[in-house]
Amino acid sequence: MVKQRALRLVDTRTLDRGQWLEVRKGGIGSSDAAAAVGLNPYKSQLELWMEKTGRAGANEENPGMQDPRFWGTLLEPYVAVAYMQKTDRKVRKINAVLQHPTFNFMLANIDREVVGCQDVQILECKTAGEFGSRLWREGVPEYIQLQVQHQLAVTGKAAADVAVLLCGQALEIHHIPRDDEVIARLIVLEARFWEYVETDTPPPADGSESAARALRQFYPGNSTTLDFSQDEALSQVFTSLSELKAELEVKEQQAELHKQTLQQAMGDASHAVFAGGEVTFKRSKDGTSLDTKRFTADHPGIALQYTVTRPGSRRFVLSLASDQPQRASTC
């Protein structure tokens, strides 16, 4: 049952990739939904905020063949055809960026619309390789469920099917009905994230590698010094970090000892089986690399022509007060 009709914000058939990316910056798309509420395992709120405020451009490049997105886009039509063959349902492309009629920051690109079916109205096509397929063992991953609920929120539709091609040979179809309670929470949390974008306020970091990448890009660094010694909250964070760092160093040393014990027991064997599992200890294939020092010495002129300057990255080094030399007091 349709609760409201989505607005057709723009016809995608007339857009090039740059224009389409610019439209995406104007709102939260369905593929952004999980990241916007902090539940995407691959992208943090902070990294998404960098993209929406125009500070990050990594996703503006077309993904290469090593990127799963390349294969997802390439195989999407074939997944849709396989879905039609398996279900005897008809689907069609919408060719538009859709917008929620009330919450205009909510946008959606729908892979396919299911035609003339009361049980399902939207088809989301996915592909997953050997690693990605592990996330589907217990059904549709949470971040994709949120993507679909976002689509149902924007369109007002009642249900969607997710067709996923696993490892290029197994097609699974998962039915996801509209969940108004989830949608209500999703709207509140997405609105909160969009306020970060509109006020140009960075959301808090979440400890993920995605957030670390965003922080390195957002704060390139300078030579200033800040004194947080009177800030009790940040000082407590520093103390907790130093304690965790010490614990991790001990754990890492213990783990390395256990690993070496097993390696020594295995000797030249490449595989060992234990009551609780197994390990492999194999030599990788030989590789080749350019001896840059020798090349530079033998051909300095040519090497200079191909030498580029790479910006240095910021290093976070933690030092305890006991590690620092005592400063002489002055009167």
DOVOZA-30197 format. One record per residue: residue number from 0; chain; x, y, z of N, C-alpha, C, CB in turn. Coordinates in steps of 0.1 Angstrom, whole numbers, plus 2048, in hexadecimal, padded with zeros to 3 digits. Glycine has a CB too. Example, Ala and Ser with C-alpha at 12.3 -4.5 7.8 and 13.67 -1.06 7.14 Angstrom:
<atoms>
   k c n_east n_north n_up ca_east ca_north ca_up c_east c_north c_up cb_east cb_north cb_up
   0 A    884     7C7  84E     87B      7D3   84E    884     7DF  84E     871      7D3   85A
   1 A    880     7EA  847     889      7F5   847    881     800  84F     88D      7FA   839
</atoms>
This chain:
<atoms>
   k c n_east n_north n_up ca_east ca_north ca_up c_east c_north c_up cb_east cb_north cb_up
   0 A    808     7F4  800     800      800   800    809     80C  800     7F6      800   80C
   1 A    806     816  7F7     80E      822   7F6    80A     82C  800     80D      827   7E7
   2 A    813     830  808     810      83A   813    812     849  80E     819      838   81F
   3 A    81B     84B  804     81D      858   7FE    824     855  7F1     824      862   807
   4 A    824     85F  7E8     82B      85D   7DC    838     866  7DC     822      862   7D0
   5 A    843     85F  7D8     850      866   7D8    850     871  7CD     85B      85C   7D7
   6 A    858     87B  7CF     85A      885   7C5    866     881  7BC     85D      893   7CB
   7 A    864     883  7AF     86F      881   7A5    878     88D  7A5     86A      87D   797
   8 A    883     88D  7AD     88B      899   7AE    892     89C  7A1     896      897   7B9
   9 A    898     892  79A     89F      895   78E    8A0     888  786     8AE      89A   791
  10 A    89F     889  778     8A0      87E   76F    8AF     87A  76D     899      882   761
  11 A    8B3     86E  771     8C1      86A   771    8C5     867  762     8C3      85E   779
  12 A    8BC     866  759     8C0      863   74B    8C7     86F  745     8B4      85F   743
  13 A    8C5     87B  74B     8CC      887   745    8D8     88B  74D     8C2      893   745
  14 A    8DC     883  757     8E7      887   75F    8F4     87F  75B     8E4      885   76E
  15 A    8FF     887  75B     90C      87F   75B    910     87C  769     917      888   754
  16 A    91B     875  76B     91F      870   779    921     87C  782     92B      867   778
  17 A    928     886  77D     92B      892   786    91E     898  78B     933      89C   77E
  18 A    914     89A  782     907      8A0   786    900     897  790     8FF      8A3   779
  19 A    900     88A  78D     8F9      881   796    8FF     881  7A4     8FA      872   790
  20 A    90D     882  7A5     913      883   7B2    910     890  7B9     923      882   7B1
  21 A    90E     89B  7B1     90A      8A8   7B7    8FC     8A7  7BD     90B      8B3   7AD
  22 A    8F3     8A0  7B6     8E6      89E   7BB    8E6     896  7C8     8DD      897   7B1
  23 A    8EE     88C  7C9     8EF      884   7D5    8F4     88C  7E1     8F9      878   7D2
  24 A    8FC     896  7DF     901      89E   7EA    8F5     8A6  7F0     90C      8A8   7E5
  25 A    8EA     8A7  7E9     8DF      8AF   7EE    8D6     8A8  7F8     8D8      8B4   7E3
  26 A    8D9     89C  7FB     8D1      894   805    8D7     887  808     8C3      892   7FE
  27 A    8CF     87F  810     8D4      872   814    8CD     868  80B     8D0      86F   823
  28 A    8D5     861  803     8D0      856   7FB    8CE     849  802     8D9      854   7EF
  29 A    8C7     840  7FC     8C5      833   802    8D2     82C  806     8BC      82A   7FA
  30 A    8DC     82D  7FD     8E9      826   800    8F0     82E  80B     8F1      825   7F4
  31 A    8EC     83A  80F     8F2      842   819    8EC     83F  827     8F2      851   816
  32 A    8E0     839  827     8D7      839   833    8DE     833  83F     8CB      831   830
  33 A    8E5     827  83D     8EB      820   848    8F7     828  84E     8F0      812   844
  34 A    8FE     82E  845     90A      837   849    904     843  851     912      83B   83E
  35 A    8FA     849  84C     8F4      855   853    8F0     852  861     8E8      85A   84B
  36 A    8EC     846  864     8E7      843   872    8F2     83B  879     8DA      83B   871
  37 A    8FE     83A  873     909      834   87B    909     825  87B     909      838   888
  38 A    903     81E  871     902      810   870    907     809  864     8F4      80B   872
  39 A    910     811  85D     916      80B   851    924     806  855     917      816   845
  40 A    927     7F9  853     934      7F4   857    940     7FA  84F     935      7E5   856
  41 A    93D     800  843     948      804   83A    949     814  83A     945      7FF   82C
  42 A    93F     81B  83E     940      82A   83D    93A     830  84A     939      82F   831
  43 A    941     839  850     93D      840   85C    935     84C  859     949      844   865
  44 A    92E     851  863     927      85E   862    930     869  85E     91F      862   86F
  45 A    93C     869  863     946      873   861    94A     873  852     952      872   86A
  46 A    94D     867  84C     951      867   83E    945     86B  835     955      858   83B
  47 A    939     866  839     92D      86A   831    92B     87A  831     921      863   835
  48 A    92D     87F  83D     92C      88E   83F    936     895  836     92E      892   84D
  49 A    943     890  835     94D      896   82D    948     896  81E     95A      88E   82E
  50 A    942     88B  81A     93D      88A   80C    932     894  80A     938      87C   809
  51 A    928     895  813     91C      89D   811    920     8AC  811     912      89A   81B
  52 A    92B     8B0  819     92F      8BE   819    939     8C1  80F     934      8C1   827
  53 A    93C     8B8  806     945      8BA   7FB    954     8BA  7FF     942      8C8   7F5
  54 A    957     8B5  80B     965      8B4   80F    96C     8A7  80B     966      8B5   81E
  55 A    965     89D  807     96B      891   802    966     88E  7F4     967      885   80C
  56 A    970     88A  7EC     96C      887   7DE    971     879  7DA     973      891   7D5
  57 A    974     870  7E3     979      863   7E0    96F     85B  7D7     97C      85B   7EC
  58 A    962     85C  7DA     958      855   7D3    954     85B  7C6     94C      853   7DC
  59 A    95A     866  7C2     956      86C   7B5    95D     865  7AA     95A      87B   7B6
  60 A    967     85D  7AC     96D      856   7A1    966     849  79E     97C      853   7A5
  61 A    965     845  791     95F      839   78E    967     82D  794     95E      837   77F
  62 A    960     824  79B     967      819   7A1    96E     810  796     95E      811   7AA
  63 A    97A     80B  799     980      802   78F    97C     7F3  791     98F      803   791
  64 A    981     7EA  789     97D      7DC   78A    980     7D5  797     984      7D5   77F
  65 A    989     7DB  79F     98D      7D5   7AC    983     7DA  7B7     99B      7D9   7B0
  66 A    97A     7E3  7B3     970      7E8   7BD    963     7E0  7BB     96E      7F7   7BB
  67 A    95D     7DB  7C6     950      7D3   7C5    945     7DC  7BF     94C      7CF   7D3
  68 A    946     7E9  7C1     93B      7F1   7BB    93B     7F0  7AC     93D      800   7BF
  69 A    947     7EE  7A6     947      7ED   797    93F     7E1  793     956      7EB   792
  70 A    941     7D6  799     93A      7CA   796    92B     7CA  799     940      7BE   79C
  71 A    928     7D1  7A4     91A      7D3   7A8    912     7DB  79E     919      7DA   7B5
  72 A    918     7E5  798     912      7ED   78E    911     7E5  781     919      7FA   78B
  73 A    91C     7DE  77D     91C      7D7   771    911     7CC  771     92A      7D1   76E
  74 A    910     7C5  77C     907      7B9   77D    8F9     7BC  781     90D      7AF   786
  75 A    8F6     7C8  785     8E9      7CC   789    8DE     7C8  77F     8E8      7DB   78C
  76 A    8DF     7CB  772     8D5      7C7   769    8D3     7B8  768     8D8      7CC   75B
  77 A    8DE     7B0  769     8DD      7A1   769    8D6     79C  775     8EB      79B   767
  78 A    8D8     7A2  781     8D1      79E   78D    8C3     7A0  78B     8D7      7A5   799
  79 A    8BF     7AC  785     8B1      7AF   783    8AA     7A5  77A     8AF      7BD   77E
  80 A    8B1     7A1  76F     8AC      797   766    8AA     78A  76D     8B5      796   75A
  81 A    8B4     786  775     8B3      779   77C    8A7     779  786     8C0      776   783
  82 A    8A5     785  78C     89A      786   795    88D     784  78E     89A      794   79C
  83 A    88B     78A  782     87F      789   77A    87D     77A  776     87F      792   76E
  84 A    888     773  772     887      765   76E    883     75C  77A     894      761   768
  85 A    888     760  785     885      757   791    877     75A  797     890      75A   79C
  86 A    872     766  796     866      769   79C    85A     76B  793     867      776   7A4
  87 A    85D     76C  786     852      76F   77C    84C     77D  77E     847      764   77C
  88 A    853     786  784     84F      793   786    856     79C  77C     851      798   795
  89 A    850     7A8  779     855      7B1   770    85B     7BD  778     84B      7B6   766
  90 A    866     7C2  773     86C      7CE   77A    870     7D8  76F     879      7CA   782
  91 A    871     7E4  773     876      7EF   76A    87E     7F9  772     869      7F6   763
  92 A    886     801  76A     88E      80B   770    886     818  772     89B      80E   768
  93 A    889     820  77C     882      82C   77F    889     838  779     880      82E   78E
  94 A    896     837  778     89F      842   772    89C     850  778     89C      843   763
  95 A    89C     850  785     89A      85D   78C    89F     85C  79A     88B      861   78C
  96 A    8A4     868  79F     8A7      869   7AD    89A     86D  7B4     8B2      873   7B0
  97 A    895     865  7BD     888      867   7C4    88B     86F  7D1     881      85A   7C7
  98 A    881     877  7D5     882      87F   7E2    876     87D  7EA     884      88E   7DE
  99 A    878     87C  7F7     86C      87A   801    864     887  800     871      878   80F
 100 A    857     886  7FF     84E      892   7FE    84E     89B  80A     841      88E   7FB
 101 A    852     896  816     852      89E   822    861     8A1  827     84B      897   82D
 102 A    869     897  827     877      899   82C    880     899  81F     87B      88D   835
 103 A    882     8A6  81B     888      8A7   80E    897     8A3  80D     887      8B5   809
 104 A    89D     8A1  819     8AB      89C   819    8AC     88D  816     8B2      89F   827
 105 A    8A1     886  816     8A1      878   813    89F     875  805     896      871   81C
 106 A    8A9     870  7FE     8A9      86D   7F0    8AA     85E  7EE     8B5      874   7E9
 107 A    8A7     859  7E2     8A9      84B   7DF    8AA     849  7D0     89C      843   7E5
 108 A    8B3     840  7CD     8B5      83A   7C0    8B0     82B  7C0     8C3      83B   7BA
 109 A    8A6     828  7BA     8A0      81A   7BA    8A6     812  7AE     891      81A   7BA
 110 A    8AC     806  7B1     8B1      7FE   7A7    8A6     7FB  79C     8B7      7F1   7AC
 111 A    89B     7F5  7A1     890      7F1   798    883     7F3  7A0     892      7E3   793
 112 A    879     7F5  798     86B      7F5   79E    864     7E8  799     863      802   799
 113 A    85E     7E1  7A3     857      7D5   79F    849     7D9  79B     856      7CB   7AB
 114 A    845     7D5  78F     839      7D9   788    82D     7D0  78B     83B      7DB   779
 115 A    822     7D6  78F     815      7CE   790    815     7C3  79B     812      7C9   783
 116 A    81C     7C5  7A6     81C      7BB   7B0    818     7C1  7BE     82B      7B5   7B1
 117 A    80F     7BB  7C4     80A      7C0   7D1    814     7BD  7DC     7FC      7BB   7D4
 118 A    81B     7B2  7DB     824      7AE   7E6    831     7B5  7E7     827      79F   7E4
 119 A    836     7BA  7DC     843      7C1   7DC    843     7CC  7D1     84E      7B7   7DA
 120 A    849     7D7  7D4     849      7E2   7CA    857     7E7  7C6     842      7EE   7D0
 121 A    861     7E3  7CE     86F      7E8   7CB    879     7DC  7CB     874      7F1   7D6
 122 A    882     7DC  7C1     88D      7D2   7C0    89A     7D9  7C2     88C      7CA   7B3
 123 A    8A2     7D4  7CC     8AF      7D8   7CE    8B9     7CD  7CA     8B2      7DC   7DD
 124 A    8C2     7D0  7C1     8CB      7C6   7BB    8D9     7C7  7C2     8CC      7C7   7AC
 125 A    8DE     7BC  7C6     8EB      7BC   7CD    8F4     7B0  7C7     8E9      7BA   7DC
 126 A    901     7B2  7C9     90A      7A7   7C6    914     7A6  7D2     912      7AA   7B8
 127 A    919     79A  7D4     922      798   7DF    92C     78E  7DB     91B      794   7EC
 128 A    939     791  7DD     944      787   7DA    946     77D  7E5     951      78E   7D7
 129 A    952     777  7E5     955      76D   7EF    955     772  7FD     962      766   7EC
 130 A    95B     77E  7FF     95B      784   80C    94D     78A  810     966      78F   80D
 131 A    947     792  807     93B      798   809    92F     78F  80C     937      7A2   7FE
 132 A    930     783  806     925      779   807    923     775  816     927      76E   7FE
 133 A    92E     775  81D     92E      771   82B    924     77A  833     93B      772   832
 134 A    922     786  82F     919      78F   836    90A     78B  834     91B      79E   832
 135 A    908     783  82A     8FA      77F   827    8F6     771  82D     8F8      77F   818
 136 A    8FE     76B  835     8FB      75E   83A    8EF     75E  842     907      759   842
 137 A    8EC     769  849     8E0      769   852    8D6     772  84C     8E4      76E   860
 138 A    8D6     774  83F     8CC      77D   839    8D2     78A  834     8C0      77F   842
 139 A    8C9     794  832     8CE      7A1   82D    8D5     7A8  838     8C1      7A9   828
 140 A    8E1     7AD  835     8E9      7B5   83F    8E1     7C1  844     8F6      7B9   83A
 141 A    8E3     7C5  850     8DC      7D0   856    8DD     7DD  84E     8E0      7D3   864
 142 A    8E9     7E0  849     8EA      7ED   842    8E3     7ED  835     8F9      7F0   83F
 143 A    8E0     7E1  82F     8D8      7E1   823    8CA     7E1  826     8DC      7D4   81A
 144 A    8C6     7DB  831     8B8      7DC   836    8B4     7EB  838     8B6      7D4   843
 145 A    8BD     7F3  83E     8BB      801   840    8BA     808  832     8C6      807   848
 146 A    8C2     804  829     8C1      80A   81B    8B3     808  815     8CC      804   812
 147 A    8AE     7FC  817     8A1      7F9   811    896     800  819     89F      7E9   812
 148 A    896     800  826     88C      808   82E    88C     816  82A     88E      806   83D
 149 A    898     81C  827     899      82A   822    891     82B  815     8A8      82E   821
 150 A    893     822  80C     88C      822   7FF    87D     821  801     891      817   7F6
 151 A    879     819  80A     86B      817   80D    865     824  813     868      80B   816
 152 A    86D     82B  81B     869      837   822    867     842  817     873      83C   82C
 153 A    871     843  80E     870      84E   804    864     84B  7FA     87D      84E   7FC
 154 A    862     83F  7F6     858      83C   7EC    84A     839  7F2     85C      830   7E4
 155 A    849     836  7FF     83D      833   805    838     824  801     832      83C   800
 156 A    841     81C  7FB     83D      80F   7F7    83D     806  803     847      80A   7ED
 157 A    837     7FA  801     834      7F0   80C    83F     7E6  80E     827      7EA   80A
 158 A    846     7E2  803     850      7D7   805    85A     7D8  7F9     849      7CA   805
 159 A    865     7D1  7FC     870      7D0   7F2    876     7C2  7F2     87B      7DB   7F4
 160 A    87B     7BE  7E6     883      7B2   7E6    892     7B6  7E3     87E      7A9   7DA
 161 A    89B     7AF  7EA     8A9      7B1   7E8    8AE     7A4  7E1     8B1      7B3   7F5
 162 A    8B3     7A5  7D5     8B8      79A   7CD    8C7     79C  7CD     8B3      79A   7BE
 163 A    8CE     791  7D3     8DD      792   7D4    8E3     786  7CD     8E1      792   7E3
 164 A    8ED     789  7C5     8F4      77F   7BD    901     77C  7C6     8F8      784   7AF
 165 A    902     770  7CB     90D      76C   7D4    918     765  7CC     908      764   7E0
 166 A    924     76A  7CC     92F      764   7C6    92D     761  7B7     933      757   7CD
 167 A    925     769  7B1     922      768   7A3    91A     75C  79E     92F      768   79C
 168 A    914     755  7A7     90D      749   7A2    901     745  7AA     917      73D   7A3
 169 A    8FE     74B  7B6     8F3      747   7BE    8EA     754  7C0     8F7      741   7CB
 170 A    8DE     753  7BC     8D4      75F   7BE    8CB     75C  7C9     8CC      761   7B1
 171 A    8CB     765  7D3     8C2      765   7DE    8B9     771  7DE     8C9      765   7EC
 172 A    8AC     76F  7E2     8A2      779   7E2    89D     77A  7F0     897      777   7D7
 173 A    89E     786  7F6     899      789   803    88E     793  803     8A5      78E   80C
 174 A    883     791  80A     878      79A   80A    879     7A2  817     86A      792   80A
 175 A    877     7AF  815     878      7B9   820    86B     7C1  820     885      7C2   81F
 176 A    862     7BF  82A     856      7C7   82B    859     7D5  831     84B      7C0   833
 177 A    851     7DE  82F     852      7EB   835    851     7EA  844     848      7F5   82F
 178 A    85A     7F1  84C     859      7F1   85A    858     800  85E     866      7EA   861
 179 A    84C     804  862     84A      812   865    852     817  871     83B      815   866
 180 A    854     80E  87B     85B      812   887    86A     814  883     85A      806   892
 181 A    870     80C  87B     87E      80E   877    87E     81B  86F     883      802   86F
 182 A    875     81D  866     875      829   85E    874     835  866     869      828   853
 183 A    86C     835  870     86A      841   879    877     844  880     85F      83F   884
 184 A    87E     83A  885     88B      83C   88B    896     841  881     890      830   892
 185 A    895     83B  875     89E      83F   86A    89D     84D  867     89C      836   85E
 186 A    891     852  866     88E      860   862    894     869  86D     87F      863   860
 187 A    892     866  879     897      86F   884    8A7     86F  884     892      869   892
 188 A    8AD     863  882     8BB      863   882    8C1     869  876     8C0      854   884
 189 A    8BB     867  86A     8C0      86E   85E    8BF     87D  85F     8B8      868   852
 190 A    8B4     882  865     8B2      890   866    8BD     896  86F     8A4      893   86C
 191 A    8C0     88E  87A     8CB      892   883    8D8     893  87B     8CC      889   88F
 192 A    8DB     889  873     8E7      88A   86B    8E7     895  861     8E9      87D   863
 193 A    8DC     898  85A     8DB      8A2   851    8DD     8B0  857     8CD      8A2   849
 194 A    8D9     8B1  864     8DC      8BE   86B    8EB     8C0  86C     8D6      8BD   879
 195 A    8F3     8B5  86E     901      8B7   86D    906     8BD  860     908      8A9   870
 196 A    900     8B8  855     904      8BD   848    8FF     8CC  846     8FD      8B4   83D
 197 A    8F3     8CF  84A     8EE      8DD   848    8F5     8E7  850     8DF      8DD   84B
 198 A    8FA     8E3  85C     901      8EC   865    910     8EB  863     8FD      8E9   874
 199 A    914     8E3  85A     923      8E1   858    92A     8DD  865     929      8ED   852
 200 A    924     8D4  86C     92A      8CF   879    92E     8C1  878     920      8D1   884
 201 A    93A     8BD  879     93E      8AF   878    938     8A6  883     94D      8AE   878
 202 A    932     89B  87F     92D      891   889    939     88B  891     924      886   883
 203 A    936     885  89D     941      87F   8A4    947     873  89E     93C      87C   8B2
 204 A    954     871  89F     95A      865   89A    955     859  8A2     96A      866   89C
 205 A    955     84D  89B     950      841   8A1    95A     836  8A3     945      83C   898
 206 A    967     839  8A1     971      82F   8A3    974     826  897     96D      826   8AF
 207 A    96D     828  88C     96F      81F   880    97B     824  878     962      81F   878
 208 A    97F     81C  86F     98A      820   866    985     82A  85C     98F      814   85E
 209 A    978     82A  859     972      834   851    973     842  857     963      831   84E
 210 A    970     842  864     971      84F   86B    97F     854  86C     96B      84E   879
 211 A    989     84A  86D     997      84E   86E    99B     854  861     99F      842   871
 212 A    997     84F  855     99A      854   848    994     862  847     994      84C   83D
 213 A    988     864  84C     982      871   84A    989     87C  853     973      870   84F
 214 A    98D     878  85F     994      881   868    9A1     885  862     996      87B   876
 215 A    9A9     87C  85C     9B5      87F   856    9B4     889  84A     9BC      872   851
 216 A    9A9     888  843     9A6      891   838    9A1     89E  83D     99C      88A   82E
 217 A    998     89E  847     992      8AA   84B    99C     8B3  853     986      8A7   854
 218 A    9A5     8AD  85B     9AE      8B4   863    9BC     8B1  85E     9AD      8B1   872
 219 A    9C2     8B8  854     9CF      8B5   84F    9DA     8B8  859     9D1      8BC   842
 220 A    9D8     8C1  862     9E2      8C4   86D    9E9     8D1  86B     9EB      8B8   86D
 221 A    9EE     8D6  876     9F7      8E2   875    A00     8E1  881     9EE      8F0   876
 222 A    A07     8EC  884     A12      8EB   88F    A0D     8F1  89C     A1E      8F3   88A
 223 A    A00     8F3  89E     9FB      8F8   8AB    9FB     8EE  8B6     9ED      8FE   8A9
 224 A    9FB     8F2  8C2     9FA      8EA   8CE    9EE     8EE  8D6     A07      8EA   8D7
 225 A    9E6     8E4  8DB     9DA      8E7   8E3    9DD     8E1  8F1     9CD      8E1   8DD
 226 A    9D8     8E8  8FB     9DA      8E3   909    9CD     8DF  90F     9E0      8EF   912
 227 A    9CB     8D1  910     9BF      8CB   915    9C1     8C7  924     9BB      8C0   90C
 228 A    9CC     8CB  92A     9CF      8C6   937    9C4     8C9  942     9DC      8CB   93C
 229 A    9BC     8D4  940     9B2      8D7   949    9A4     8D2  945     9B1      8E6   94A
 230 A    9A4     8CB  93A     997      8C5   935    996     8B7  93A     996      8C5   925
 231 A    98E     8B5  945     98D      8A8   94C    988     89D  942     984      8AA   958
 232 A    97E     8A0  93A     978      896   931    983     891  927     96C      89B   92A
 233 A    989     89A  920     993      896   917    99F     88F  91D     998      8A2   90E
 234 A    9A3     894  929     9AE      88E   931    9AB     880  934     9B1      896   93D
 235 A    99E     87D  938     99A      870   93B    99A     867  92F     98C      870   941
 236 A    996     86C  923     997      865   917    9A6     861  914     992      86D   90B
 237 A    9AF     86B  916     9BD      868   914    9C2     85D  91D     9C6      875   916
 238 A    9BE     85D  92A     9C3      853   933    9BD     846  92F     9BE      857   941
 239 A    9B1     845  92B     9AB      838   927    9B2     833  91A     99C      83A   924
 240 A    9B5     83C  911     9BC      838   905    9CA     832  908     9BE      843   8FB
 241 A    9D1     839  911     9DE      834   915    9DE     826  91C     9E6      83E   91E
 242 A    9D4     824  924     9D2      817   92B    9CE     80C  921     9C7      818   936
 243 A    9C6     80F  917     9C2      806   90D    9CE     802  904     9B6      80B   905
 244 A    9D6     80C  901     9E2      80A   8F9    9EB     801  900     9E9      818   8F6
 245 A    9ED     802  90D     9F6      7F9   914    9F1     7EB  914     9F8      7FF   923
 246 A    9E3     7EA  916     9DD      7DC   916    9DF     7D6  909     9CE      7DD   91A
 247 A    9DC     7DE  8FE     9DD      7D8   8F1    9EC     7D3  8EE     9D9      7E2   8E7
 248 A    9F5     7DB  8F2     A03      7D7   8F0    A06     7C9  8F6     A0D      7E2   8F5
 249 A    A01     7C7  903     A03      7BB   909    9FC     7B0  902     9FE      7BC   918
 250 A    9EF     7B2  8FE     9E8      7A8   8F7    9EE     7A5  8E9     9D9      7AD   8F4
 251 A    9F3     7AF  8E2     9FA      7AC   8D5    A06     7A4  8D7     9FD      7BA   8CF
 252 A    A0E     7A6  8E2     A1A      79E   8E4    A16     790  8E7     A22      7A4   8F0
 253 A    A0B     78E  8EF     A07      781   8F2    A02     779  8E6     9FB      781   8FD
 254 A    9FA     781  8DD     9F5      77B   8D1    A01     777  8C8     9EC      785   8CA
 255 A    A0B     77F  8C7     A17      77C   8BF    A1E     770  8C4     A20      788   8BE
 256 A    A1F     76E  8D1     A25      763   8D7    A1E     756  8D3     A27      764   8E6
 257 A    A10     756  8D5     A08      74B   8D1    A0A     747  8C2     9F9      74E   8D5
 258 A    A0A     752  8BA     A0B      74F   8AC    A19     748  8A8     A0A      75C   8A4
 259 A    A23     74D  8AF     A30      748   8AC    A32     73A  8B1     A3B      751   8B2
 260 A    A2B     737  8BC     A2B      729   8C2    A25     71F  8B8     A23      729   8CF
 261 A    A19     724  8B2     A13      71B   8A8    A1B     71A  89B     A05      721   8A4
 262 A    A21     725  897     A2A      724   88B    A36     71B  88D     A2F      732   888
 263 A    A3C     71C  899     A47      713   89C    A43     704  89C     A4D      717   8A9
 264 A    A37     702  8A2     A32      6F4   8A2    A2F     6EF  894     A25      6F3   8AB
 265 A    A2A     6F7  88B     A27      6F3   87E    A33     6F1  875     A1E      6FE   877
 266 A    A3E     6F8  878     A4A      6F6   870    A47     6FA  861     A4F      6E8   870
 267 A    A4A     6F1  858     A48      6F4   84A    A3A     6F1  845     A51      6EC   841
 268 A    A31     6EC  84E     A23      6E9   849    A1C     6F5  847     A1C      6E0   855
 269 A    A13     6F5  83D     A0B      700   839    9FD     701  83F     A0A      701   82A
 270 A    9F9     6F6  846     9EB      6F5   84B    9EB     6ED  858     9E1      6EE   840
 271 A    9E4     6F1  862     9E3      6EA   86E    9D4     6EB  873     9EC      6F0   879
 272 A    9D0     6E0  879     9C2      6DE   87D    9C2     6DD  88D     9BB      6D2   877
 273 A    9B9     6E4  893     9B8      6E3   8A2    9A9     6E0  8A6     9BC      6F1   8A8
 274 A    9A7     6DD  8B2     99A      6D9   8B7    990     6E5  8B4     99A      6D6   8C6
 275 A    995     6F1  8B5     98C      6FC   8B3    98C     703  8A6     98E      706   8BD
 276 A    994     6FE  89C     995      705   88F    9A2     701  888     995      714   891
 277 A    9A7     70A  880     9B3      707   878    9BA     713  874     9AF      6FF   86B
 278 A    9C7     712  870     9CF      71D   86C    9D6     719  85F     9D9      722   877
 279 A    9DA     723  857     9E3      721   84C    9EF     729  84D     9DB      723   83E
 280 A    9FA     724  848     A07      72C   849    A0E     729  83C     A0F      727   856
 281 A    A0A     731  832     A0F      72F   824    A18     73B  820     A03      72D   81B
 282 A    A21     737  817     A29      742   811    A21     748  805     A37      73C   80C
 283 A    A21     755  804     A1B      75B   7F9    A23     75A  7EC     A18      76A   7FC
 284 A    A1D     75D  7E1     A24      75C   7D4    A2F     767  7D3     A1B      75D   7C8
 285 A    A3A     763  7CD     A45      76D   7CB    A40     779  7C2     A51      767   7C4
 286 A    A44     785  7C6     A40      791   7BF    A4C     798  7BA     A37      79A   7C8
 287 A    A49     7A3  7B2     A54      7AB   7AD    A51     7BA  7B1     A55      7AA   79D
 288 A    A5C     7C1  7B3     A5B      7CF   7B6    A66     7D7  7B0     A5B      7D1   7C6
 289 A    A65     7E4  7AF     A6F      7EC   7A9    A79     7F1  7B3     A69      7F8   7A2
 290 A    A85     7EF  7B1     A90      7F3   7BA    A92     802  7B7     A9D      7EB   7B8
 291 A    A8A     80A  7BE     A8B      819   7BC    A98     81F  7BF     A7F      820   7C3
 292 A    A9F     81A  7CA     AAC      820   7CD    AB6     81E  7C2     AB1      81A   7DB
 293 A    AB6     812  7BD     AC0      80F   7B2    ABD     816  7A6     AC0      800   7B0
 294 A    AAF     817  7A2     AAB      81E   796    AAF     82D  797     A9C      81C   794
 295 A    AAD     833  7A3     AB0      841   7A5    ABF     843  7A3     AAB      846   7B2
 296 A    AC7     83A  7A9     AD5      83B   7A8    ADA     83A  79A     ADC      831   7B1
 297 A    AD4     830  792     AD9      82E   784    AD3     838  77A     AD5      820   780
 298 A    AC7     83D  77D     AC0      846   774    ABA     852  77B     AB5      83F   76B
 299 A    AC2     85A  781     ABD      865   78A    AB4     86F  782     AC8      86D   790
 300 A    AB7     872  775     AAF      87B   76E    AA1     876  76B     AB6      87E   761
 301 A    AA1     869  767     A94      863   764    A8B     862  771     A95      855   75D
 302 A    A92     85E  77C     A8B      85D   788    A85     86A  78D     A94      857   793
 303 A    A8C     875  78B     A87      882   78F    A7B     886  787     A92      88D   78D
 304 A    A7A     882  77A     A6E      886   772    A62     87F  778     A70      882   764
 305 A    A63     874  77E     A57      86D   783    A56     86D  792     A58      85E   77E
 306 A    A5D     876  798     A5C      878   7A7    A51     881  7AA     A69      87C   7AD
 307 A    A48     87D  7B3     A3D      886   7B7    A3D     887  7C7     A2F      880   7B3
 308 A    A38     893  7CB     A37      895   7DA    A2A     890  7DF     A3A      8A4   7DD
 309 A    A2A     888  7E9     A1E      883   7F0    A1C     88A  7FD     A1E      874   7F1
 310 A    A11     88F  800     A0F      896   80D    A10     88C  818     A01      89D   80D
 311 A    A17     890  823     A18      887   82E    A0B     886  836     A23      88D   838
 312 A    A0A     87B  83D     9FE      878   845    A01     87B  853     9F9      869   843
 313 A    9F6     87E  85B     9F8      881   869    9F9     874  871     9EC      889   86E
 314 A    A03     874  87A     A05      869   883    A00     86D  891     A14      864   883
 315 A    9F9     864  897     9F4      866   8A5    9FD     85E  8AF     9E5      862   8A6
 316 A    A05     866  8B6     A0E      85F   8BF    A0B     863  8CE     A1D      864   8BC
 317 A    A09     859  8D6     A05      85B   8E4    A11     85A  8ED     9FA      851   8E8
 318 A    A13     864  8F5     A1F      863   8FE    A1A     867  90C     A2A      86D   8FA
 319 A    A1D     85F  916     A19      862   924    A22     86D  92A     A19      855   92C
 320 A    A1E     873  934     A26      87E   93B    A33     878  940     A1E      884   946
 321 A    A32     86B  944     A3E      865   94A    A49     862  93F     A3B      858   951
 322 A    A44     863  932     A4D      860   927    A55     86D  923     A46      85A   91B
 323 A    A4F     879  927     A55      886   923    A60     88A  92D     A4A      890   922
 324 A    A6A     891  928     A74      897   931    A6E     8A2  939     A80      89C   929
 325 A    A73     8A3  946     A6D      8AD   94F    A71     8BB  94A     A73      8AB   95D
 326 A    A68     8C4  949     A6A      8D1   945    A6F     8DA  951     A5E      8D8   93F
 327 A    A79     8E2  94F     A7E      8EA   959    A74     8F5  95D     A8B      8F1   956
 328 A    A71     8F7  969     A67      901   96D    A6E     90F  96D     A62      8FE   97B
 329 A    A66     919  969     A6C      927   969    A63     92F  972     A6B      92C   95A
 330 A    A6A     939  977     A63      942   981    A61     950  97A     A6B      944   98E
</atoms>
